[in-house]
Amino acid sequence: MPGCAVNTYETGGPTSNVDLRRVIRDSGLASDVVVEAARIDERSGAKVAQVTVRNAGSSTRTIEARFAWFDKDGVNISSASITWRTYTLKPGEVEEIGSTSGSNATDFRISIRSDSN
């Protein structure tokens, strides 16, 4: 992502089941936006990803997120026109962010950034 500093997300709590390879987030979100879970499932031949985020801060945060999908060889098969979706999280609020892929996808990656990028 040109012009956007991102870091691999590291979880702080022992209850997290986040696969760190799947989550990339803006370093400015480190203390406020916590990724609690990242899951993938198959429904009707398509892969479905769901990521749970929580605003652990004391003020409302607006974030943007987008998914990238990969085939069995690790090749990005996402559309070139993937857009960032905006989410506003009040303090303590939990949001489920999801995406559905085509049948050739086997894995995903989610990028999360502050809306100020």
C-alpha positions as CSV (number, residue, x, y, z in Angstrom):
1,M,0.0,0.0,0.0
2,P,1.9,3.0,-1.2
3,G,1.9,5.9,1.2
4,C,0.5,3.9,4.1
5,A,2.6,2.6,6.9
6,V,1.4,-0.8,8.1
7,N,2.7,-3.3,10.6
8,T,1.8,-6.9,11.3
9,Y,-0.7,-6.9,14.1
10,E,0.4,-8.6,17.4
11,T,-2.2,-9.5,19.9
12,G,-1.9,-8.8,23.6
13,G,-4.3,-11.3,25.2
14,P,-4.1,-15.0,25.6
15,T,-7.7,-15.5,24.4
16,S,-7.0,-14.3,20.9
17,N,-7.1,-16.7,18.0
18,V,-5.8,-14.3,15.4
19,D,-3.5,-15.8,12.7
20,L,-1.0,-13.0,12.6
21,R,-0.2,-13.7,8.9
22,R,-3.7,-12.6,8.0
23,V,-3.9,-9.2,9.7
24,I,-2.0,-6.0,8.6
25,R,-2.9,-2.8,10.4
26,D,-1.8,0.8,10.6
27,S,0.7,1.3,13.4
28,G,-1.4,4.3,14.6
29,L,-4.1,1.9,15.8
30,A,-1.8,0.0,18.2
31,S,-3.4,1.0,21.5
32,D,-7.0,1.5,20.4
33,V,-8.2,-1.1,17.9
34,V,-7.8,-4.7,18.9
35,V,-8.3,-7.6,16.5
36,E,-9.9,-10.3,18.6
37,A,-10.4,-13.0,16.0
38,A,-9.8,-13.8,12.3
39,R,-11.7,-16.7,10.9
40,I,-12.3,-18.4,7.5
41,D,-15.0,-20.8,6.5
42,E,-16.5,-22.3,3.4
43,R,-20.2,-21.7,2.4
44,S,-21.7,-22.9,-0.9
45,G,-18.3,-23.3,-2.5
46,A,-17.1,-19.8,-1.6
47,K,-14.7,-18.8,1.2
48,V,-16.1,-16.4,3.9
49,A,-13.7,-14.4,6.1
50,Q,-14.8,-12.8,9.3
51,V,-12.6,-10.5,11.5
52,T,-13.7,-9.3,14.9
53,V,-12.3,-5.9,16.0
54,R,-12.9,-4.0,19.2
55,N,-12.3,-0.3,20.1
56,A,-10.2,-0.6,23.3
57,G,-9.7,3.2,23.5
58,S,-11.6,5.9,25.3
59,S,-12.7,7.8,22.2
60,T,-14.6,6.9,19.0
61,R,-12.3,5.6,16.2
62,T,-13.1,5.5,12.5
63,I,-11.1,2.8,10.6
64,E,-11.0,1.5,7.1
65,A,-10.6,-2.1,6.1
66,R,-10.2,-4.2,3.0
67,F,-9.6,-7.9,2.2
68,A,-7.2,-9.5,-0.2
69,W,-7.9,-13.1,-1.3
70,F,-5.2,-15.7,-2.4
71,D,-5.3,-18.9,-4.3
72,K,-3.6,-22.2,-3.2
73,D,-0.3,-21.0,-4.6
74,G,-0.4,-17.7,-2.6
75,V,-1.2,-15.6,-5.7
76,N,-3.4,-12.6,-5.0
77,I,-6.7,-13.1,-6.9
78,S,-8.5,-10.1,-5.6
79,S,-10.1,-7.6,-7.9
80,A,-7.8,-4.6,-8.7
81,S,-10.7,-2.3,-7.8
82,I,-10.9,-3.4,-4.1
83,T,-12.1,-0.4,-2.1
84,W,-11.6,0.4,1.6
85,R,-14.8,0.1,3.7
86,T,-15.3,2.5,6.6
87,Y,-16.3,1.5,10.2
88,T,-16.9,3.8,13.1
89,L,-16.3,2.2,16.5
90,K,-17.5,3.8,19.8
91,P,-15.4,3.0,22.9
92,G,-15.8,-0.6,23.8
93,E,-17.7,-1.4,20.6
94,V,-17.1,-4.7,18.7
95,E,-17.5,-4.9,15.0
96,E,-17.6,-8.0,12.7
97,I,-15.9,-7.3,9.4
98,G,-16.5,-9.8,6.6
99,S,-15.8,-10.7,3.0
100,T,-16.7,-13.4,0.6
101,S,-14.4,-14.7,-2.1
102,G,-14.8,-16.7,-5.3
103,S,-14.3,-20.5,-5.4
104,N,-10.6,-20.3,-6.2
105,A,-9.6,-18.6,-3.0
106,T,-8.0,-20.5,-0.1
107,D,-6.8,-17.8,2.2
108,F,-7.2,-14.1,2.9
109,R,-5.4,-11.1,4.4
110,I,-7.1,-8.0,5.9
111,S,-5.6,-4.6,6.0
112,I,-6.9,-2.1,8.6
113,R,-5.9,1.5,8.8
114,S,-7.0,4.7,10.5
115,D,-9.4,6.8,8.3
116,S,-6.9,9.6,8.3
117,N,-4.6,7.9,5.8
